[in-house]
């Protein structure tokens, strides 16, 4: 097996640090996961972490980017190009599995609270929230609304759906029995589509 170049080795180290941090952040939360723990679990020195990330906040932002990209891709692949009812059913299956996932939800809340006294970090999170809303907006635009005009522009629908999803996620961490149907019913309502019987 040929030796990795320096650039390939650095990229591999970075990928391994991100994957390890993701596992630890999702398992233990933001505050309980130190850079030392990430380095040790990945099999590197703390210096390897600092040569790739300025601090834990930057590492967590990269982890959140990875998580968001995974979920946007999964939802996009599930719903794109499908008839509305099929798309909503597949979205509902994804939502049932993921909205209220304790590790993901707690990480998002914990890190959001971390940003409350740090304007630069808050701005970084705002950029990421905007990107998620933009992805939801793009998906909403794929549905044919000519027969059922939506009462809100797609950008506003995205904000409503993301906000409802966040709220439901927090509620489902507390009580996993909270039904996810509220989200899909709201989607149907916003797109002027009656609930399937």
C-alpha positions as CSV (number, residue, x, y, z in Angstrom):
1,X,0.0,0.0,0.0
2,X,1.5,3.4,-1.0
3,X,2.2,5.9,1.7
4,X,-0.1,8.8,2.0
5,X,1.2,12.2,1.0
6,X,1.4,14.9,3.7
7,X,-1.8,16.5,2.4
8,X,-3.6,13.2,2.2
9,X,-2.5,12.3,5.7
10,X,-3.6,15.7,7.1
11,X,-7.0,15.3,5.3
12,X,-7.4,11.8,6.8
13,X,-6.5,13.0,10.3
14,X,-9.1,15.9,10.0
15,X,-11.8,13.4,8.8
16,X,-11.1,11.1,11.7
17,X,-11.1,13.9,14.2
18,X,-14.5,15.1,12.8
19,X,-16.0,11.6,12.9
20,X,-14.7,11.0,16.4
21,X,-15.9,14.4,17.7
22,X,-19.3,13.8,16.1
23,X,-19.7,10.4,17.9
24,X,-18.6,12.0,21.2
25,X,-20.8,15.2,20.8
26,X,-23.8,13.1,20.0
27,X,-23.2,10.6,22.8
28,X,-22.0,12.9,25.6
29,X,-23.0,16.4,24.6
30,X,-21.1,19.5,23.8
31,X,-19.9,20.5,27.3
32,X,-18.8,17.0,28.3
33,X,-16.7,16.5,25.2
34,X,-13.3,18.1,25.5
35,X,-10.7,18.4,22.8
36,X,-8.5,16.1,24.9
37,X,-11.2,13.4,24.8
38,X,-11.6,13.8,21.0
39,X,-7.8,13.5,20.5
40,X,-7.5,10.5,22.7
41,X,-10.5,8.7,21.2
42,X,-9.2,9.4,17.7
43,X,-5.7,8.2,18.6
44,X,-3.9,11.6,18.2
45,X,-2.3,14.2,20.4
46,X,-4.2,17.3,21.4
47,X,-1.8,19.2,19.1
48,X,-3.3,17.3,16.1
49,X,-6.7,18.7,17.0
50,X,-5.4,22.3,17.3
51,X,-3.5,22.0,14.0
52,X,-7.0,21.4,12.4
53,X,-9.4,23.5,14.5
54,X,-8.9,26.7,16.4
55,X,-11.1,25.5,19.3
56,X,-13.9,23.3,20.3
57,X,-16.5,25.7,18.9
58,X,-15.0,25.5,15.5
59,X,-14.9,21.7,15.6
60,X,-18.5,21.6,16.7
61,X,-19.6,23.9,13.9
62,X,-17.9,21.5,11.4
63,X,-19.7,18.5,13.1
64,X,-23.0,20.3,12.8
65,X,-22.3,21.1,9.2
66,X,-21.8,17.4,8.6
67,X,-24.9,16.4,10.5
68,X,-27.0,19.0,8.6
69,X,-25.7,17.9,5.3
70,X,-26.5,14.3,6.0
71,X,-30.1,15.1,7.0
72,X,-30.7,17.5,4.1
73,X,-29.3,14.9,1.7
74,X,-31.5,12.1,3.2
75,X,-34.7,14.2,3.1
76,X,-33.9,15.5,-0.4
77,X,-33.3,12.0,-1.8
78,X,-36.5,10.8,-0.1
79,X,-38.9,13.4,-1.4
80,X,-37.5,14.8,-4.6
81,X,-39.4,13.9,-7.8
82,X,-42.1,12.0,-5.9
83,X,-45.8,12.6,-5.9
84,X,-46.8,14.8,-3.0
85,X,-48.4,12.0,-0.8
86,X,-45.5,9.7,-1.3
87,X,-43.0,12.5,-0.5
88,X,-44.9,13.4,2.7
89,X,-45.1,9.7,3.7
90,X,-41.3,9.3,3.3
91,X,-40.6,12.7,5.0
92,X,-42.8,11.5,7.9
93,X,-40.8,8.3,8.2
94,X,-37.6,10.3,8.4
95,X,-39.1,12.7,10.9
96,X,-40.3,9.9,13.1
97,X,-36.8,8.5,13.3
98,X,-34.8,11.7,13.6
99,X,-36.9,14.5,15.1
100,X,-36.3,14.1,18.8
101,X,-33.1,12.1,18.4
102,X,-31.7,12.8,21.9
103,X,-28.0,13.1,20.9
104,X,-28.7,15.5,18.0
105,X,-31.3,17.6,19.7
106,X,-29.3,18.0,22.9
107,X,-26.2,18.9,21.0
108,X,-28.1,21.6,19.0
109,X,-29.7,23.1,22.1
110,X,-26.5,22.9,24.2
111,X,-24.4,24.5,21.5
112,X,-27.1,27.1,20.8
113,X,-26.9,28.1,24.5
114,X,-23.1,28.2,24.2
115,X,-23.5,30.9,21.5
116,X,-25.8,33.2,23.5
117,X,-22.9,35.3,24.9
118,X,-20.7,35.0,21.8
119,X,-21.8,37.2,18.9
120,X,-19.4,35.7,16.4
121,X,-20.5,32.1,17.3
122,X,-24.2,33.2,17.2
123,X,-23.5,34.7,13.7
124,X,-22.0,31.4,12.6
125,X,-25.1,29.5,13.8
126,X,-27.4,32.0,12.1
127,X,-25.6,31.3,8.8
128,X,-26.2,27.5,9.3
129,X,-29.8,28.0,10.2
130,X,-30.3,30.1,7.1
131,X,-28.7,27.3,5.0
132,X,-31.1,24.7,6.5
133,X,-34.1,27.1,5.8
134,X,-32.8,27.5,2.3
135,X,-32.7,23.8,1.8
136,X,-36.3,23.4,3.1
137,X,-37.3,26.3,0.8
138,X,-35.8,24.6,-2.2
139,X,-37.6,21.3,-1.3
140,X,-40.9,23.2,-0.9
141,X,-40.5,24.7,-4.3
142,X,-40.4,21.2,-5.9
143,X,-44.0,20.6,-5.1
144,X,-46.6,21.7,-7.6
145,X,-48.8,24.3,-5.9
146,X,-50.7,25.4,-9.0
147,X,-53.9,23.5,-8.0
148,X,-53.5,24.3,-4.3
149,X,-51.9,27.8,-3.8
150,X,-49.8,28.0,-0.6
151,X,-50.9,30.7,1.9
152,X,-47.2,31.5,2.6
153,X,-44.2,32.0,0.4
154,X,-41.8,29.0,0.5
155,X,-39.2,31.0,2.6
156,X,-41.8,31.6,5.3
157,X,-43.0,28.0,5.2
158,X,-39.4,26.9,5.7
159,X,-39.2,29.0,8.8
160,X,-42.4,27.7,10.2
161,X,-41.5,24.0,9.5
162,X,-38.0,24.4,10.9
163,X,-39.3,26.1,14.0
164,X,-42.0,23.5,14.5
165,X,-39.4,20.7,14.0
166,X,-37.1,22.2,16.6
167,X,-39.9,22.5,19.1
168,X,-41.1,19.0,18.5
169,X,-37.6,17.7,18.8
170,X,-37.2,19.2,22.2
171,X,-40.6,17.9,23.3
172,X,-39.8,14.4,22.0
173,X,-36.6,14.3,24.0
174,X,-38.7,14.9,27.1
175,X,-41.6,12.7,26.0
176,X,-40.9,10.4,23.0
177,X,-44.6,9.8,22.7
178,X,-45.2,13.3,21.3
179,X,-46.6,12.6,17.8
180,X,-44.7,13.8,14.8
181,X,-47.9,14.0,12.7
182,X,-48.3,17.6,13.7
183,X,-45.3,18.5,11.4
184,X,-46.6,16.7,8.4
185,X,-50.2,18.0,9.0
186,X,-48.7,21.5,9.1
187,X,-46.8,20.9,5.9
188,X,-50.0,19.7,4.2
189,X,-51.9,22.7,5.5
190,X,-49.3,25.1,4.4
191,X,-49.4,23.6,0.9
192,X,-53.2,23.5,0.8
193,X,-53.3,19.7,0.7
194,X,-56.0,17.8,2.6
195,X,-54.8,15.1,4.9
196,X,-55.0,11.6,3.3
197,X,-57.6,9.3,4.7
